[in-house]
Amino acid sequence: MNRFFLTASLVERDALRYTPAGIPVVNCMLQHAGNVTEANTPRQIEFHIAAVAVGSIGQEVDRMPLGTMMEWEGFMARRHRNSKALVYHITGCKEFAKD
């Protein structure tokens, strides 16, 4: 299974573009910061991750203000067929609700 959930802020966004078939696509960068426990040891995690949103979710991401904190849903895939680099493909999102 390749499902990836992430709480992160939208920190960069390219201009909305369209595929030759007319499907909207937007490339963006997400930033995550949080705490996890690994081997009973707390760790602080911070990273940026390249992402892409295709279709109606791409249009939604295009309208979001930078800095928006969201709960993202998607999957990981290679940037290109022969690439080793991964990109987070966004398939859904909702507003982040603090506990």
N, CA, C and O of each residue as an XYZ file, in Angstrom:
396
protein
N       0.845     -1.171      0.000
C       0.000      0.000      0.000
C       0.891      1.236      0.000
O       1.915      1.268      0.683
N       0.512      2.228     -0.747
C       1.263      3.474     -0.857
C       0.314      4.629     -0.548
O      -0.185      5.292     -1.456
N       0.072      4.861      0.735
C      -0.749      5.991      1.185
C       0.095      6.777      2.165
O       0.765      6.207      3.026
N       0.056      8.075      2.027
C       0.935      8.929      2.806
C       0.127     10.096      3.337
O      -0.447     10.860      2.561
N       0.076     10.241      4.659
C      -0.636     11.339      5.313
C       0.401     12.237      5.973
O       1.361     11.746      6.567
N       0.213     13.547      5.871
C       1.204     14.483      6.372
C       0.534     15.782      6.783
O      -0.299     16.318      6.052
N       0.896     16.286      7.950
C       0.492     17.627      8.360
C       1.647     18.549      8.010
O       2.759     18.373      8.507
N       1.386     19.535      7.153
C       2.461     20.400      6.673
C       1.891     21.714      6.164
O       0.695     21.840      5.903
N       2.783     22.689      6.030
C       2.420     23.998      5.489
C       2.809     24.080      4.021
O       3.831     23.533      3.608
N       1.994     24.761      3.247
C       2.309     25.057      1.849
C       3.275     26.237      1.849
O       2.893     27.342      2.235
N       4.530     26.020      1.419
C       5.530     27.087      1.504
C       5.979     27.621      0.147
O       6.491     28.738      0.073
N       5.802     26.864     -0.915
C       6.118     27.326     -2.272
C       5.102     26.731     -3.223
O       4.573     25.643     -2.995
N       4.834     27.472     -4.307
C       3.880     26.961     -5.290
C       4.229     27.556     -6.646
O       4.393     28.769     -6.776
N       4.342     26.697     -7.657
C       4.545     27.163     -9.028
C       3.208     27.613     -9.603
O       2.153     27.380     -9.012
N       3.267     28.252    -10.749
C       2.042     28.669    -11.434
C       1.257     27.439    -11.891
O       1.837     26.430    -12.293
N      -0.045     27.538    -11.823
C      -0.913     26.463    -12.308
C      -0.680     26.288    -13.801
O      -0.640     27.265    -14.549
N      -0.528     25.049    -14.231
C      -0.354     24.745    -15.659
C      -1.345     23.662    -16.034
O      -2.029     23.110    -15.172
N      -1.421     23.364    -17.303
C      -2.364     22.356    -17.793
C      -1.635     21.358    -18.676
O      -0.757     21.730    -19.454
N      -2.004     20.085    -18.550
C      -1.457     19.049    -19.423
C      -2.040     19.241    -20.821
O      -2.996     20.000    -20.983
N      -1.485     18.567    -21.840
C      -2.082     18.657    -23.176
C      -3.548     18.214    -23.199
O      -4.305     18.626    -24.078
N      -3.948     17.379    -22.241
C      -5.346     16.935    -22.157
C      -6.218     17.935    -21.399
O      -7.418     17.713    -21.233
N      -5.612     19.045    -20.935
C      -6.380     20.074    -20.245
C      -6.548     19.856    -18.749
O      -7.396     20.495    -18.126
N      -5.757     18.967    -18.163
C      -5.859     18.679    -16.728
C      -4.959     19.652    -15.961
O      -3.781     19.788    -16.292
N      -5.501     20.334    -14.937
C      -4.688     21.276    -14.170
C      -3.659     20.558    -13.293
O      -3.939     19.515    -12.701
N      -2.455     21.148    -13.227
C      -1.352     20.589    -12.439
C      -0.636     21.741    -11.742
O      -0.386     22.779    -12.354
N      -0.308     21.563    -10.472
C       0.510     22.555     -9.769
C       1.581     21.825     -8.958
O       1.286     20.902     -8.199
N       2.828     22.258     -9.135
C       3.942     21.752     -8.334
C       4.099     22.668     -7.131
O       3.921     23.882     -7.233
N       4.436     22.075     -5.990
C       4.567     22.884     -4.782
C       5.577     22.256     -3.836
O       6.094     21.166     -4.080
N       5.841     22.969     -2.755
C       6.747     22.495     -1.713
C       6.003     22.588     -0.390
O       5.393     23.610     -0.075
N       6.062     21.502      0.383
C       5.435     21.453      1.700
C       6.526     21.418      2.762
O       7.606     20.873      2.536
N       6.236     22.006      3.929
C       7.177     22.002      5.043
C       6.504     21.387      6.261
O       5.406     21.784      6.650
N       7.183     20.406      6.856
C       6.673     19.736      8.058
C       7.635     19.972      9.212
O       8.852     19.971      9.028
N       7.084     20.173     10.396
C       7.877     20.241     11.626
C       7.058     19.571     12.718
O       5.881     19.887     12.897
N       7.669     18.651     13.445
C       6.932     17.961     14.497
C       7.843     17.092     15.335
O       9.053     17.039     15.115
N       7.252     16.417     16.291
C       7.980     15.532     17.194
C       7.464     14.109     17.041
O       6.262     13.883     16.895
N       8.380     13.161     17.077
C       8.036     11.741     17.018
C       8.877     11.001     18.054
O       9.827     11.552     18.609
N       8.517      9.756     18.302
C       9.314      8.902     19.177
C       9.842      7.741     18.352
O       9.088      7.054     17.662
N      11.143      7.534     18.433
C      11.789      6.433     17.726
C      12.680      5.703     18.719
O      13.550      6.316     19.339
N      12.474      4.407     18.875
C      13.240      3.589     19.822
C      13.196      4.209     21.221
O      14.212      4.310     21.909
N      11.994      4.620     21.619
C      11.756      5.234     22.934
C      12.528      6.529     23.157
O      12.739      6.944     24.297
N      12.949      7.166     22.067
C      13.682      8.426     22.152
C      12.939      9.491     21.356
O      12.640      9.282     20.180
N      12.633     10.634     21.980
C      11.950     11.691     21.229
C      12.876     12.312     20.183
O      14.068     12.506     20.420
N      12.303     12.615     19.033
C      13.045     13.262     17.944
C      12.238     14.426     17.421
O      11.013     14.358     17.324
N      12.934     15.495     17.086
C      12.292     16.617     16.416
C      12.577     16.468     14.924
O      13.729     16.326     14.511
N      11.510     16.501     14.120
C      11.624     16.290     12.677
C      11.246     17.578     11.953
O      10.212     18.179     12.244
N      12.082     17.996     11.013
C      11.780     19.136     10.148
C      12.260     18.794      8.746
O      13.390     18.340      8.568
N      11.408     19.010      7.751
C      11.821     18.766      6.371
C      10.896     19.479      5.389
O       9.780     19.874      5.727
N      11.391     19.629      4.172
C      10.606     20.095      3.033
C      10.426     18.899      2.105
O      11.302     18.039      2.018
N       9.301     18.846      1.421
C       9.057     17.763      0.473
C       8.399     18.333     -0.781
O       7.445     19.107     -0.703
N       8.927     17.934     -1.941
C       8.343     18.339     -3.217
C       7.028     17.603     -3.411
O       6.913     16.418     -3.098
N       6.038     18.318     -3.933
C       4.716     17.720     -4.120
C       4.110     18.202     -5.427
O       4.517     19.220     -5.986
N       3.126     17.445     -5.902
C       2.376     17.815     -7.101
C       0.907     17.502     -6.850
O       0.567     16.488     -6.240
N       0.048     18.385     -7.329
C      -1.399     18.188     -7.210
C      -1.996     18.270     -8.610
O      -1.756     19.231     -9.341
N      -2.773     17.258     -8.977
C      -3.308     17.132    -10.333
C      -4.833     17.111    -10.283
O      -5.424     16.493     -9.398
N      -5.461     17.788    -11.235
C      -6.920     17.799    -11.309
C      -7.517     18.868    -10.411
O      -6.919     19.924    -10.208
N      -8.693     18.592     -9.876
C      -9.384     19.590     -9.056
C      -8.603     19.933     -7.794
O      -8.687     21.063     -7.313
N      -7.842     18.981     -7.243
C      -7.030     19.281     -6.064
C      -5.911     20.258     -6.430
O      -5.486     21.052     -5.592
N      -5.435     20.205     -7.664
C      -4.437     21.168     -8.133
C      -4.998     22.581     -8.152
O      -4.315     23.532     -7.772
N      -6.238     22.716     -8.595
C      -6.886     24.029     -8.583
C      -7.076     24.523     -7.157
O      -6.917     25.713     -6.885
N      -7.415     23.615     -6.245
C      -7.597     23.986     -4.840
C      -6.279     24.461     -4.230
O      -6.247     25.475     -3.533
N      -5.196     23.736     -4.487
C      -3.879     24.122     -3.976
C      -3.461     25.464     -4.573
O      -2.846     26.278     -3.885
N      -3.783     25.701     -5.827
C      -3.436     26.960     -6.482
C      -4.097     28.158     -5.796
O      -3.539     29.255     -5.812
N      -5.258     27.969     -5.204
C      -5.977     29.064     -4.540
C      -5.570     29.263     -3.079
O      -5.933     30.272     -2.475
N      -4.826     28.322     -2.506
C      -4.449     28.414     -1.088
C      -3.385     29.477     -0.866
O      -2.453     29.607     -1.660
N      -3.526     30.240      0.221
C      -2.447     31.169      0.568
C      -1.214     30.399      1.043
O      -1.338     29.364      1.698
N      -0.035     30.904      0.713
C       1.186     30.290      1.225
C       1.169     30.371      2.745
O       0.663     31.338      3.314
N       1.715     29.367      3.392
C       1.726     29.297      4.848
C       0.550     28.535      5.425
O       0.489     28.311      6.633
N      -0.391     28.131      4.570
C      -1.565     27.401      5.033
C      -1.164     26.026      5.561
O      -0.507     25.254      4.864
N      -1.566     25.725      6.800
C      -1.302     24.413      7.412
C      -2.470     23.497      7.076
O      -3.626     23.829      7.338
N      -2.159     22.337      6.492
C      -3.189     21.401      6.058
C      -2.811     19.985      6.469
O      -1.653     19.693      6.768
N      -3.815     19.113      6.477
C      -3.597     17.672      6.591
C      -3.686     17.125      5.169
O      -4.769     17.078      4.585
N      -2.558     16.717      4.616
C      -2.461     16.276      3.230
C      -2.585     14.760      3.154
O      -2.199     14.044      4.078
N      -3.124     14.289      2.049
C      -3.231     12.855      1.773
C      -2.737     12.624      0.356
O      -2.993     13.436     -0.533
N      -2.028     11.519      0.141
C      -1.550     11.235     -1.199
C      -0.714      9.970     -1.247
O      -0.884      9.058     -0.437
N       0.188      9.933     -2.210
C       1.070      8.779     -2.382
C       2.413      9.263     -2.900
O       2.531     10.376     -3.414
N       3.419      8.420     -2.759
C       4.764      8.737     -3.230
C       5.008      8.030     -4.560
O       4.611      6.882     -4.758
N       5.675      8.750     -5.470
C       6.033      8.170     -6.764
C       7.322      8.822     -7.259
O       7.704      9.896     -6.795
N       7.976      8.169     -8.192
C       9.184      8.735     -8.782
C       8.848     10.027     -9.518
O       7.766     10.182    -10.084
N       9.806     10.946     -9.493
C       9.630     12.223    -10.192
C       9.421     11.978    -11.695
O       8.541     12.575    -12.314
N      10.229     11.109    -12.255
C      10.121     10.697    -13.657
C      10.320      9.187    -13.695
O      10.762      8.596    -12.710
N      10.006      8.577    -14.791
C      10.060      7.117    -14.883
C      11.406      6.531    -14.465
O      11.444      5.512    -13.775
N      12.505      7.153    -14.869
C      13.833      6.613    -14.560
C      14.511      7.313    -13.387
O      15.686      7.064    -13.118
N      13.801      8.171    -12.698
C      14.356      8.943    -11.593
C      14.369      8.137    -10.299
O      13.525      7.266    -10.088
N      15.335      8.438     -9.437
C      15.352      7.860     -8.096
C      14.694      8.801     -7.095
O      14.343      8.386     -5.991
N      14.526     10.066     -7.473
C      13.911     11.057     -6.584
C      12.404     10.828     -6.498
O      11.756     10.485     -7.487
N      11.857     11.024     -5.292
C      10.424     10.847     -5.066
C       9.706     12.189     -4.983
O      10.291     13.200     -4.594
N       8.438     12.176     -5.351
C       7.555     13.340     -5.240
C       6.275     12.872     -4.568
O       5.783     11.775     -4.831
N       5.748     13.715     -3.702
C       4.494     13.444     -3.009
C       3.352     13.886     -3.911
O       3.232     15.073     -4.215
N       2.513     12.955     -4.342
C       1.352     13.256     -5.184
C       0.146     13.470     -4.278
O      -0.342     12.531     -3.649
N      -0.328     14.701     -4.214
C      -1.439     15.065     -3.336
C      -2.753     14.629     -3.974
O      -3.037     14.964     -5.124
N      -3.549     13.880     -3.217
C      -4.866     13.455     -3.709
C      -6.003     14.045     -2.891
O      -7.166     13.955     -3.284
N      -5.674     14.647     -1.758
C      -6.708     15.255     -0.924
C      -6.085     16.082      0.177
O      -4.899     15.948      0.477
N      -6.898     16.942      0.779
C      -6.422     17.739      1.906
C      -7.611     18.283      2.674
O      -8.719     18.408      2.153
N      -7.343     18.604      3.931
C      -8.353     19.262      4.753
C      -7.628     20.169      5.727
O      -6.439     19.996      5.996
N      -8.365     21.139      6.251
C      -7.758     22.073      7.187
C      -7.243     21.335      8.407
O      -7.878     20.405      8.902
N      -6.090     21.760      8.880
C      -5.490     21.163     10.068
C      -6.246     21.641     11.295
O      -6.415     22.844     11.499
N      -6.698     20.704     12.108
C      -7.415     21.030     13.342
C      -6.540     20.659     14.525
O      -6.284     19.479     14.762
N      -6.076     21.661     15.274
C      -5.256     21.385     16.459
C      -6.111     20.721     17.514
O      -7.291     21.037     17.670
N      -5.495     19.786     18.247
C      -6.224     19.072     19.311
C      -6.597     19.993     20.444
O      -7.211     19.557     21.417
